[in-house]
Amino acid sequence: MEDNDQRVPDPRRLVAVLADTAKLRVFSALVLADPPEGLTVAQLAAAAGAGVAETSRALANLGALGLVRGAEGERYTAAPEVFRRALSELNRQRDEAAAKAFSTTDPARLSVLLNCFQDGKLVYLPEKFGKRQIVLEEVAQAFEPGTRYAEAEVNMVLRDLYPDYAALRRYLIDSAFLSREDGFYWRTGGTVDV
């Protein structure tokens, strides 16, 4: 089990390996190890309340994910920083995928949108005017410029995005992203792809 500080395992594999009680006990014993320079297999087996063979198998599995540093015959130490790297990579991938769903590439605007949307749904409507305008402009992208929509159509689109669709519709009208007349709505604001 060589030390590979750049390894970023799939978070699902981390959870799966630690769902096994024996591996969890061995990893926990390493994390809590005193002395901090690590433990031998025999010391670790005693600390984890497991047999030497079971401990060796657990070390092999943990080492394959980079959660353990050390080689056979050496002292082993835990590498909990792997969790931070895996979480950071997972967040990076999530943000990258989410950013592709938005109409902007501006980092400041993306930051607002990533905080307000989750899985394509609006989960938070900002109180601050500037941030709310960014969100409303994104919501307005759901409507095609030049197309007139019946109120029921507008409600259906907005209901899919946010539970309080009536408030969202009012905000869109008050901020001039949508206009209405005689029960019909059309997009009047926001950016347009050309």
PyMOL commands that set and color helices and strands:
alter all, ss='L'
color gray80, all
select helices_A, chain A and resi 11-18+21-31+41-48+52-64+81-100+107-116+129-140+151-161+165-174
alter helices_A, ss='H'
color red, helices_A
select strands_A, chain A and resi 68-69+77-78+117-118+121-122+148-150+178-181+184-187
alter strands_A, ss='S'
color yellow, strands_A
deselect
rebuild
show_as cartoon
